Amino acid sequence: MDSLKMVKFQWEYSAYSDILHIHKKGFHTLGSVEFGDFTLDFGKNDEVVGLEIEHASDFFGNVDIDKKALGKIQNATFIIDMRNSKFQVIFLSLEFPGFVKKIPMPLPVVS
């Protein structure tokens, strides 16, 4: 996990299209997989390098984050939990003015 802290992330939320995109800076997408409203981008060695969420306000509405709040994100990262050798779980960390939300994503990635 220490190497994760060195990775910088970029993010963009479009209120018009209601899409949140989070990507590791400097990592190139070599392929993508869609799961409903979620798209995972993969780089070298099948590493997850990006995440896109369509209808983001609907998804985040379940954890009391609306379109207005999504437009005020100050930092966004994702963390891949690889403790289970059969699949990986993705967690999102979104920083807003005054608070941080850590959200498990309903996207287990099969190893």
C-alpha positions in Angstrom: 0.0 0.0 0.0 2.9 2.4 0.5 3.5 2.5 -3.3 -0.1 3.5 -3.7 0.5 6.7 -1.8 3.1 7.7 -4.4 0.6 7.3 -7.3 -1.2 10.5 -8.2 -4.8 10.4 -9.4 -6.8 12.7 -11.7 -10.5 13.0 -11.7 -13.3 14.7 -13.5 -17.0 14.9 -12.8 -19.4 16.1 -15.5 -22.7 17.2 -14.0 -24.1 17.5 -17.5 -23.5 13.8 -18.4 -23.4 12.7 -14.7 -20.1 10.8 -15.1 -17.3 10.5 -12.7 -13.9 9.4 -14.1 -10.9 8.6 -11.9 -7.6 7.6 -13.4 -4.0 7.1 -12.2 -1.8 9.9 -13.6 0.8 8.7 -16.0 -0.7 5.2 -16.5 -2.0 4.3 -20.0 -5.2 2.4 -20.6 -4.6 -0.8 -22.7 -8.1 -2.2 -22.4 -11.5 -1.6 -20.7 -14.3 -3.7 -19.3 -17.9 -2.5 -18.7 -20.1 -3.7 -15.9 -23.4 -1.8 -16.3 -22.8 1.8 -15.3 -19.1 1.1 -14.4 -16.1 0.9 -16.7 -12.7 -0.4 -15.5 -9.6 0.6 -17.4 -6.6 -1.7 -17.3 -2.9 -1.1 -18.0 0.2 -3.3 -18.0 -0.1 -6.6 -16.2 -3.9 -6.2 -16.0 -3.6 -3.5 -13.3 -6.7 -1.3 -12.8 -5.6 2.2 -13.8 -9.0 3.9 -14.2 -12.6 3.8 -13.1 -15.6 5.5 -14.7 -19.1 5.7 -13.2 -22.1 6.7 -15.3 -25.2 8.0 -13.5 -22.8 8.9 -10.7 -25.3 10.9 -8.7 -27.7 7.9 -8.6 -25.0 5.6 -7.4 -23.6 8.0 -4.8 -27.1 9.1 -3.7 -27.1 5.9 -1.6 -24.3 7.4 0.5 -25.7 10.9 0.7 -23.5 12.4 -2.1 -25.5 14.5 -4.7 -24.5 16.2 -7.9 -23.6 19.4 -6.1 -21.2 17.6 -3.8 -19.7 15.6 -6.7 -18.8 18.9 -8.3 -16.8 19.8 -5.2 -14.5 16.8 -5.0 -11.1 17.9 -3.8 -9.3 14.6 -4.2 -10.3 11.2 -5.5 -8.5 7.9 -5.4 -9.3 4.2 -5.6 -7.7 1.4 -3.6 -7.6 -2.2 -4.7 -7.8 -4.7 -1.9 -5.9 -7.8 -3.0 -5.9 -9.7 0.3 -8.0 -12.4 -1.3 -6.1 -14.3 -4.0 -9.3 -15.1 -6.0 -10.6 -11.6 -6.5 -9.9 -7.9 -5.7 -12.3 -5.4 -4.2 -12.2 -1.7 -5.2 -12.7 1.0 -2.7 -13.2 4.7 -3.6 -12.0 7.5 -1.4 -13.6 10.8 -2.2 -12.5 14.0 -0.4 -14.9 16.9 -0.1 -14.6 20.2 1.8 -14.7 19.1 5.5 -15.1 15.3 5.0 -13.9 12.1 3.3 -16.1 9.2 2.1 -14.7 5.7 1.6 -17.0 3.6 -0.5 -16.7 0.0 -1.5 -17.5 -0.5 -5.1 -19.8 -3.4 -6.2 -17.1 -4.6 -8.7 -15.0 -7.5 -7.5 -12.2 -8.0 -10.0 -11.4 -11.7 -10.6 -7.7 -12.4 -10.6 
